[in-house]
Amino acid sequence: MKRFFGLLVAVALVAACVAPSAHAATSGNATVTLAASASTMVQIVDANVTLVPLPADYDNDYVEAVGASGLRVRVKSNSSTGMILRVRCPDAAPQIALPDLLVKTQTAGGTGGTSQTTYSAITATDQNLWSTGQAQHTLLTVTTDLRVQNLFNYDDANGGGTTSYTNTLTYSVVTQ
């Protein structure tokens, strides 16, 4: 029995000393799936713009904020069919009459898209300002040019100071 036990211990020691490379190798596979959905992003760069008419603006009966002086927003989307940037004025009682507040953009539409390149009166419902027909993976800046016309319709209640008239614009981005 002692010999059998000694032989068993010897076999166990030999088995423990066998190099790991002598063991059989196995492998398996795992699958990783990303279920991507179309997503959009809008960032408001300029949250406020103040238009201060000069005498020449009163002569023309409008004041503008164009280009870098306008409202800038940044947009992006991973939608392969593109996106649309929309703007509206949802104020229940806008202080600047909606037909007097005009918007457009000088930012060219993306590939297969369009842009509002002539002034159009802002509305209480969404209106398309800019679009692209393909994914826009990096943030793109779209600038809204603004014009307020009929300046003589906006009285200065302070008599020699200034009176502010304020509307809020809401931007949204939707996939096509």
C-alpha positions, 0 to 999 in steps of 0.5 A, a space after each residue: 500500500 505504501 508503494 502504491 501511495 508513493 507511486 500515486 504521489 509520483 504520478 501526481 508530481 509528474 502531471 503537475 510539472 508538465 508544461 502548460 503548452 502541453 494542454 490543448 488550446 481552445 477558442 470561441 467567438 463573441 459578436 458585438 452589435 451596435 444598434 445605431 439610431 439616427 440622432 441630431 444635435 443643436 447648440 445655440 452659440 448666440 443666445 442673444 442679439 440686440 438690434 440698435 437702429 441708426 438714423 440710416 436704418 430709420 431712413 431705410 425702415 429696417 435694421 439688420 444683423 447679418 453674418 457674424 452679427 446674426 444668430 449662430 447655431 451648430 448642428 450635426 447628425 448621423 442620419 444617412 438621409 440628412 437633417 433639417 434645421 428649423 426655426 420658429 417664434 413660439 411666443 404667445 404675444 410676440 413683441 416684434 410683430 411676426 411679419 416684421 421679423 424676417 430671417 434667412 441664412 447665408 450658410 449654403 445647404 449641405 449636399 442634397 440640401 437647401 437653405 433659406 437664402 431670401 428673407 422670409 417672415 418668421 412664423 409661430 410654426 416651424 419653417 425650414 432654414 437649412 438642410 442637408 441630404 447626408 450625415 453631418 458628422 461634425 458640428 456645422 455652424 449655420 448663421 441666421 441673418 435677422 431683419 426687423 422692418 417697419 421701425 416706426 411701428 415700435 414706439 420709444 415709451 421712455 421718450 429719449 431713451 430706448 424701449 426693448 421689444 423681444 421675441 424668442 426664436 426656437 431652433 429644432 433639428 429633425 432627421 429626414 
